[in-house]
Amino acid sequence: MMARSMVMAGGAVLGTLLLGSTVRTDGPSLRGNSSAMADVLAPRAPAFAQAGPIFRSGTQVVPIFATALDGDGRLVPDLAREDFQVFDNGKPQEITQFSNETQPITVVVMLDTSASMTLHMDLLKKAAEQFLIRLLPEDRGRVGAFNDKIQFASEFSSERDELVDALRELQYGNPTRLYDAIDASLDELRGIEGRRVILVFTDGDDTASKTGLGRVLERSREDEVMVYAIGLEGEMSFGGQTVRTRPDRGLKKLAEETGGGYFQLDDTAALGPTFSRVAQELHSQYLIGFTPGTFDGKVHKLDTRSSKPGVNVRARKSYVAKASGSTPTGN
């Protein structure tokens, strides 16, 4: 099979756009000079694992999708199985499955269209489009929005034009049902085989959900869904006063626990490059699998590391050790 290489048109341009804004992540900062930023966002041409391991429900291997970053936040390609270490409740595990090839994803993109985003809605839709046009032929996506309602504007599709068109159908509202939206996205992903991801954007706190952070974190862990989150700090007028808005603090925890990235922005100019960055990361992750020594039905802590100096690994931090877990099988 073909090894992955680094290619994505426009990487240098995306890097330059980020220079004027602050982007905070759960890993190294994305700020720096233009050439460094181009390296951070420099994409690779995916080679899908046509006969590689796809994790399906029903057996005993725990899948981990890992992002490898250097100290400047650049993606690290071409690592091998022996470059990773996995610890289950502090105990080292033998890595029984490994792939450094791009794995297809099924992703729900959920956008905050509440009142505080009214002035930035066109920018947000254009930014989300940057993610959608970078989906690959084997990927599937679905577009949705949340405010006082939860809306899905498309079915799951591999047609990028169809998904981009669905952005125009997104509706506006007032309160922010952030966690209800993530919960509904988990419902939509249930029963789908392979990698499942939620990409959520918001600029404020959850103000109206019936579901809380704890519930969606539990469900994401149980269903093995990765959550990526983009948050935007901003300002809005309320009662004649200017109010500073900040993304819900629980999003960072949710992303970290499930192995996704968290990006907090203070400038709308960074929206497009950040959505592009998420697509690049998802197509650059390593697939690692191990067989647990026990299936006790409990939550186990995971720690995934690299033995390579200067390489940081982002991956999910826990799993449920149930006998009806997941296993790799051929396509």
C-alpha positions in Angstrom: 0.0 0.0 0.0 1.0 3.6 -0.5 2.5 5.4 2.4 0.9 8.8 3.3 2.6 12.0 2.2 2.1 15.6 3.1 0.0 17.6 0.5 -2.8 20.1 0.7 -3.1 23.1 -1.7 -3.0 26.4 0.0 -1.2 25.4 3.2 1.0 28.5 3.2 -1.9 30.8 2.7 -3.8 29.2 5.6 -0.8 29.7 7.8 -0.5 33.3 6.9 -4.2 34.0 7.7 -3.6 32.7 11.2 -0.8 35.0 12.0 -2.9 37.9 13.1 -5.1 36.0 15.6 -4.7 34.0 18.8 -5.5 30.3 18.4 -5.3 28.2 21.6 -5.4 24.5 21.4 -5.1 21.6 23.8 -1.7 21.1 22.3 1.1 23.4 21.1 0.1 26.9 19.8 -0.5 27.4 16.1 1.0 30.8 16.2 4.4 31.5 14.6 6.1 32.8 11.4 4.5 32.2 8.1 6.7 29.3 7.0 6.2 27.5 10.3 2.4 28.0 9.9 2.6 26.5 6.5 4.3 23.5 7.9 1.7 23.1 10.6 -1.1 23.1 8.0 0.8 21.4 5.2 -1.5 18.5 4.3 -0.9 15.1 3.0 -2.4 13.2 0.1 -4.3 10.4 1.7 -3.9 6.7 0.7 -6.9 4.9 2.0 -6.3 1.6 3.6 -8.2 -0.5 1.1 -7.5 -3.8 2.9 -6.4 -2.2 6.2 -8.0 -2.6 9.6 -11.5 -1.2 10.0 -12.9 -1.4 13.6 -16.3 -2.9 13.7 -18.5 -3.7 16.7 -18.4 -7.2 18.1 -14.9 -8.2 19.3 -12.1 -7.4 21.7 -9.7 -4.8 20.2 -9.7 -1.2 21.5 -9.1 1.3 18.7 -7.2 4.5 19.3 -7.0 7.3 16.7 -3.9 9.4 17.6 -2.6 12.7 16.4 1.2 13.2 16.6 2.5 16.7 16.9 5.9 18.2 17.3 6.8 21.0 19.8 5.6 23.7 17.3 2.3 22.0 16.7 3.2 20.5 13.3 1.8 17.2 12.4 4.4 14.4 12.5 4.0 11.8 9.6 5.6 8.4 9.0 5.8 7.2 12.6 5.9 3.4 13.1 4.3 1.0 15.5 7.3 0.9 17.7 7.2 4.7 18.1 4.0 4.5 20.2 3.3 3.3 23.7 -0.2 2.6 25.1 -1.0 2.3 28.9 -4.3 0.9 30.1 -4.9 2.0 33.8 -1.1 2.6 33.9 -0.1 -0.8 32.6 1.8 -1.0 29.2 -0.1 -2.8 26.5 1.1 -4.6 23.4 0.0 -2.8 20.2 -1.7 -5.5 18.2 -3.0 -3.4 15.3 -1.4 -0.4 13.6 -2.0 1.7 10.5 -0.5 5.0 9.4 -2.8 5.3 6.4 -5.8 7.5 6.1 -9.0 6.0 7.6 -12.4 7.1 6.2 -14.6 9.2 8.6 -18.3 9.8 9.1 -18.7 13.3 10.6 -21.5 15.5 11.8 -20.7 19.2 11.5 -22.8 21.2 14.0 -22.8 25.0 13.9 -24.0 27.5 16.5 -26.5 29.7 14.7 -27.9 31.5 17.8 -28.4 35.3 18.0 -24.8 36.0 19.0 -23.5 34.7 15.7 -25.8 36.8 13.5 -23.1 39.2 12.3 -20.6 36.4 11.6 -22.9 33.8 10.0 -21.6 34.3 6.4 -18.0 33.9 7.7 -18.9 30.8 9.7 -20.6 29.1 6.7 -17.6 29.9 4.5 -15.3 28.5 7.1 -17.3 25.3 7.5 -17.2 25.0 3.7 -13.4 24.8 4.0 -13.8 21.7 6.1 -16.4 20.1 3.8 -14.5 20.6 0.6 -11.6 18.8 2.2 -13.6 15.6 2.8 -12.3 12.7 0.8 -14.3 10.4 -1.5 -14.5 7.7 1.2 -15.7 10.1 3.8 -19.3 10.9 4.7 -20.6 14.1 6.3 -23.8 15.6 7.6 -24.5 19.3 8.3 -26.5 20.6 11.2 -27.1 23.7 13.4 -28.3 24.5 16.9 -29.9 27.5 18.6 -33.3 27.0 20.4 -33.8 24.1 17.9 -31.7 21.2 16.7 -31.6 21.1 12.9 -30.0 18.6 10.4 -29.9 20.2 7.0 -28.6 17.1 5.1 -28.4 13.4 5.2 -25.1 11.6 5.4 -23.4 12.1 2.1 -20.1 11.8 0.3 -21.1 14.5 -2.2 -19.3 17.6 -1.1 -21.4 20.0 -3.2 -24.5 18.7 -1.6 -23.1 19.3 1.9 -22.0 22.8 1.0 -25.4 23.5 -0.3 -26.9 22.4 3.0 -25.1 25.2 4.7 -27.6 27.6 3.1 -30.5 25.8 4.7 -29.3 26.5 8.3 -31.8 28.4 10.4 -31.3 31.1 13.1 -32.6 31.1 16.7 -31.8 32.6 20.1 -30.8 30.3 23.0 -27.8 27.9 22.6 -28.6 24.2 23.0 -25.0 23.1 22.7 -25.0 19.8 24.5 -28.5 18.9 23.2 -26.9 19.3 19.7 -24.0 17.0 20.5 -26.4 14.5 22.0 -28.5 14.5 18.9 -25.4 14.1 16.8 -24.5 11.0 18.8 -27.9 9.6 18.0 -27.4 10.2 14.3 -24.0 8.4 14.4 -25.2 5.4 16.4 -25.0 2.1 14.4 -22.6 3.5 11.8 -19.5 1.4 11.4 -15.9 2.9 11.2 -14.6 6.2 12.5 -17.2 8.6 13.8 -16.6 12.2 14.5 -18.5 15.3 15.6 -17.1 18.8 14.7 -18.9 21.4 16.7 -18.6 25.2 16.7 -19.9 27.7 19.2 -19.2 31.2 20.5 -20.9 30.9 23.8 -22.2 29.0 26.8 -24.9 26.4 26.7 -28.0 28.3 27.8 -30.9 25.9 27.1 -29.9 22.3 26.9 -31.7 19.5 28.8 -28.6 17.3 28.4 -25.4 18.2 30.2 -21.7 17.8 29.7 -21.5 14.6 31.8 -24.1 12.8 29.7 -22.5 13.6 26.3 -19.0 12.7 27.6 -20.3 9.4 28.9 -22.1 8.7 25.6 -19.0 9.7 23.5 -16.8 7.4 25.5 -19.3 4.5 25.3 -19.9 4.9 21.6 -16.2 5.7 20.8 -17.0 9.0 19.0 -14.3 11.7 18.7 -15.3 15.3 19.3 -13.5 18.2 17.7 -14.5 21.7 19.0 -13.9 25.2 17.8 -14.8 28.1 20.1 -14.9 31.8 19.3 -14.6 34.6 21.7 -16.5 37.7 20.7 -18.9 40.5 21.7 -22.6 41.1 21.4 -25.0 43.9 22.4 -27.4 43.0 25.2 -29.7 45.6 26.9 -27.7 48.4 25.5 -24.5 47.0 26.8 -21.6 45.2 25.1 -21.2 41.7 26.5 -18.2 39.5 26.0 -19.0 36.0 24.9 -16.8 33.0 25.5 -17.2 29.3 24.4 -18.6 26.9 26.9 -15.7 25.7 29.1 -16.9 22.1 28.9 -16.0 21.8 25.3 -12.3 21.6 25.9 -12.8 18.8 28.3 -15.0 16.9 25.9 -12.5 17.2 23.1 -9.6 16.2 25.2 -11.3 13.2 26.7 -12.4 11.9 23.3 -9.1 12.5 21.5 -10.3 15.4 19.3 -8.7 18.9 19.2 -10.0 22.0 20.9 -9.3 25.4 19.2 -10.2 28.7 20.9 -10.1 31.7 18.6 -10.4 35.5 19.2 -10.6 36.6 15.6 -13.1 35.5 12.9 -10.3 35.6 10.4 -9.0 32.4 11.9 -12.2 30.4 11.3 -11.4 29.2 7.8 -7.9 28.1 8.6 -9.0 26.3 11.7 -11.8 24.3 10.0 -9.2 23.4 7.4 -6.8 22.3 10.2 -9.4 20.0 11.6 -9.8 18.3 8.2 -6.0 17.9 7.9 -5.7 16.4 11.4 -8.5 13.9 10.8 -6.8 12.6 7.7 -3.4 12.4 9.4 -4.1 10.3 12.4 -2.6 7.0 13.3 -4.8 4.0 14.0 -3.6 2.0 17.0 -5.2 -1.1 18.6 -4.7 -3.3 21.6 -6.4 -6.1 23.3 -7.3 -5.5 27.0 -6.3 -7.9 29.6 -9.7 -7.8 31.2 -13.3 -6.9 30.3 -14.7 -5.7 33.6 -17.3 -3.3 32.2 -15.6 -0.4 33.9 -14.1 2.9 32.6 -10.3 2.5 32.0 -7.8 5.3 31.7 -5.8 5.4 28.6 -2.4 7.1 28.1 -1.0 7.0 24.5 2.6 8.3 24.1 5.4 8.4 21.6 8.9 7.2 22.4 10.2 9.7 19.8 11.8 12.7 21.5 9.8 15.9 21.1 6.6 14.2 19.8 3.4 14.8 21.6 0.4 12.5 21.1 -3.3 13.5 21.4 -5.7 10.6 21.8 -8.7 9.6 23.8 -8.1 9.3 27.5 -10.5 6.5 28.5 -12.6 3.6 27.2 -15.2 1.2 28.6 -13.7 -2.4 28.9 -16.8 -4.3 27.8 -16.6 -7.7 26.2 -18.8 -6.5 23.3 -16.1 -3.9 22.3 -14.6 -3.3 18.9 -12.3 -5.2 16.6 -10.4 -4.6 13.4 -11.6 -6.7 10.4 -11.0 -6.3 6.7 -13.3 -4.2 4.5 
